[in-house]
Amino acid sequence: MKELTLIIPAKKEAESLPTFLREIKNIDCHKMVVLQKEDIETKNALRNFHGIEIFEQINNGYGNALIEGINNSKTKFSCIINADGSMDPKYLEQMKSSCEDIDLIFGSRYQKPGGGSEDDDIVTFVGNYFFTFLGNIFFGLKITDILYTYILGKTSSLKKLDLKNSDFRICVELPIKSKLLKLKYICLPSYERKRIGGKKKVNALKDGLLILIEIVKYFLRIKNKYS
């Protein structure tokens, strides 16, 4: 696992992050916690941890944390894994071994058998089903969980995506651009655990509207290109 960097976005995760870092301490890989410069509480929670790279974002936002983490990763493989403990690290070995001959592995809560979630509710479930359906219809994606960012891939492939969205729209930008650039990708089942502490950062209605606009924007761009 030495060729792997874990990109760990951590906005106001002082409660969850220490527990998660203790869970992954024996995984022999590079660990990069990406946080906002002003997030002093989360920084203080890292005081007793060694061998962790703390990367301060130049700009803010979940998407920006992923972009800056990817752009600063120096290993062959990189994996996005959230600081709240919901993404189970037990899947890392399988994801990495499956990525040797392809570009990206998308963890999926809805891939059967094995997928599932303790952190889903009816709003997020219906929203994800709707957006996944649109992505598959509009772009020919073969994906079962378009909003889940438990993603491991070749760092060079992730950098090729040239990601732009600084907020949660990056969730759909990742698979859509992967398809448009003809990268090889697959989905693997992943069981989402209940987050350790704190609150979800996603606003279902606000972020859902932004995600819908993003999907439509890409669809219209492609339609205009070939019309």
C-alpha positions in Angstrom: 0.0 0.0 0.0 3.1 2.3 -0.1 2.1 3.5 -3.5 -1.2 4.9 -2.1 -2.1 8.3 -0.7 -5.3 8.6 1.3 -6.8 12.0 0.6 -8.9 12.8 3.8 -11.1 15.9 3.5 -11.8 17.1 7.1 -14.0 20.1 7.6 -14.8 20.5 11.3 -14.1 16.9 12.0 -12.3 17.3 15.4 -14.7 14.7 16.9 -14.4 12.1 14.2 -10.9 12.4 12.7 -8.8 11.1 15.7 -10.9 7.9 15.9 -10.6 7.4 12.1 -6.9 8.0 12.1 -6.4 5.4 14.9 -8.4 3.0 12.8 -6.0 3.4 9.8 -2.8 3.8 11.6 -1.5 0.4 10.6 -2.2 0.9 6.9 1.2 1.4 5.3 0.4 4.3 3.0 0.7 8.1 2.8 -2.1 9.9 4.7 -3.0 13.5 3.8 -5.6 15.4 5.8 -6.9 18.3 3.8 -8.6 21.1 5.8 -9.2 24.8 5.9 -6.6 27.0 7.4 -9.0 28.5 9.9 -10.2 25.1 11.1 -8.1 25.3 14.3 -10.2 22.8 16.3 -9.5 20.0 13.8 -5.8 20.9 13.6 -5.6 20.7 17.4 -7.2 17.2 17.2 -4.2 16.1 15.2 -1.5 17.1 17.7 -0.8 13.6 19.0 -0.7 12.0 15.5 2.6 11.5 13.7 3.3 10.6 10.1 0.2 12.5 8.9 0.6 15.3 6.2 -1.6 18.2 7.1 -2.5 20.1 3.9 -4.1 23.5 4.2 -6.5 24.4 1.4 -5.8 27.5 -0.6 -9.6 27.8 -1.3 -12.6 26.4 0.6 -15.2 23.7 -0.1 -15.4 19.9 -0.2 -14.7 19.7 -3.9 -11.7 22.0 -3.5 -10.3 19.8 -0.8 -10.4 16.9 -3.2 -8.9 18.9 -6.1 -6.0 20.2 -4.0 -5.5 16.8 -2.5 -5.3 15.1 -5.9 -3.1 17.8 -7.4 -0.6 17.4 -4.5 -0.6 13.6 -4.4 2.8 12.1 -5.4 2.0 8.4 -5.2 0.9 6.1 -8.1 -2.6 5.7 -6.5 -4.8 8.0 -4.6 -8.0 7.4 -2.7 -10.7 9.8 -1.4 -11.9 8.7 2.0 -13.8 11.0 4.3 -12.7 11.9 7.8 -16.1 11.1 9.4 -15.5 7.3 9.5 -18.4 6.5 7.2 -16.2 5.0 4.5 -14.8 1.7 5.7 -11.0 1.3 5.1 -11.4 -2.5 4.9 -12.2 -2.1 1.2 -8.9 -0.4 0.3 -6.9 -3.5 -0.5 -9.6 -4.8 -2.9 -10.0 -1.4 -4.5 -6.3 -1.0 -5.0 -5.8 -4.5 -6.4 -8.7 -4.0 -8.8 -7.2 -0.7 -10.0 -4.0 -2.2 -11.5 -5.5 -2.6 -14.9 -8.1 0.2 -14.9 -8.2 3.9 -14.0 -10.8 4.3 -11.3 -12.7 2.3 -8.7 -16.0 3.8 -7.5 -17.2 2.5 -4.2 -21.0 2.0 -4.3 -23.5 1.7 -1.5 -26.1 0.3 -3.9 -24.0 -2.3 -5.7 -25.2 -5.8 -4.8 -24.2 -8.0 -3.1 -22.4 -6.2 -0.3 -23.4 -2.6 -0.7 -25.5 -0.8 1.9 -25.7 2.2 4.2 -26.3 3.0 7.9 -26.1 6.7 7.1 -28.7 7.0 4.3 -32.2 8.5 4.8 -35.2 8.6 2.4 -34.2 11.9 1.0 -30.6 11.0 0.1 -31.7 7.6 -1.1 -34.3 8.9 -3.5 -32.0 11.8 -4.6 -29.1 9.5 -5.3 -31.4 7.1 -7.3 -32.7 10.0 -9.4 -29.2 11.5 -10.1 -27.7 8.1 -10.8 -30.6 7.4 -13.3 -30.0 10.7 -15.0 -26.3 10.1 -15.3 -26.7 6.6 -16.7 -29.3 7.8 -19.3 -27.7 11.1 -20.3 -24.1 10.0 -20.5 -24.2 6.2 -20.7 -22.5 5.8 -17.3 -22.4 2.3 -15.9 -22.5 3.4 -12.3 -24.8 2.5 -9.3 -24.0 5.3 -6.9 -23.2 8.6 -8.5 -23.0 10.7 -5.3 -20.6 8.5 -3.3 -17.0 9.8 -3.4 -15.2 6.7 -2.0 -13.0 6.6 -5.1 -9.6 5.0 -5.6 -7.7 5.5 -8.8 -4.4 6.0 -10.5 -3.3 9.5 -9.5 -2.4 10.3 -13.1 -6.0 9.5 -14.2 -7.5 11.5 -11.4 -5.4 14.5 -12.5 -6.5 14.1 -16.1 -10.0 14.9 -15.0 -9.0 18.5 -14.4 -11.8 18.8 -11.8 -13.3 22.3 -11.3 -16.2 22.2 -8.8 -15.3 23.4 -5.3 -18.5 22.1 -3.7 -20.5 18.9 -3.7 -21.1 19.1 -7.5 -17.7 17.4 -7.8 -19.6 14.1 -6.9 -21.1 14.0 -10.4 -18.2 15.8 -12.1 -16.0 12.8 -11.3 -17.9 10.0 -13.0 -19.2 12.2 -15.9 -15.7 13.4 -16.8 -14.4 9.8 -16.4 -16.8 8.7 -19.1 -16.2 11.7 -21.4 -12.4 11.1 -21.2 -13.0 7.3 -21.9 -11.3 6.3 -18.7 -11.7 2.7 -17.6 -13.7 2.4 -14.4 -15.8 0.0 -12.4 -18.0 0.0 -9.3 -17.4 -2.2 -6.3 -19.8 -2.7 -3.4 -19.1 -0.7 -0.3 -21.0 -0.6 3.0 -21.4 2.9 4.4 -21.1 3.1 8.2 -22.8 5.6 10.5 -20.6 8.6 10.7 -18.6 8.8 14.0 -19.8 12.3 15.1 -20.8 15.8 14.0 -23.3 16.7 11.4 -23.5 16.0 7.7 -22.1 18.8 5.6 -24.6 18.2 2.7 -27.7 20.3 2.4 -30.0 17.9 0.6 -32.2 20.5 -1.1 -29.6 23.2 -1.9 -26.8 20.8 -3.0 -29.3 18.6 -4.8 -30.4 21.5 -7.0 -26.8 22.4 -7.7 -26.1 18.8 -8.7 -29.1 18.7 -11.0 -27.9 21.9 -12.7 -24.5 20.4 -13.1 -25.8 17.2 -14.8 -28.0 19.3 -17.1 -25.1 21.6 -18.0 -22.9 18.7 -19.1 -25.7 17.2 -21.0 -26.5 20.4 -22.9 -22.8 20.9 -23.6 -22.5 17.5 -25.2 -25.8 17.9 -27.1 -24.6 21.3 -28.5 -21.3 19.9 -29.5 -22.8 17.2 -31.7 -25.8 19.0 -33.0 
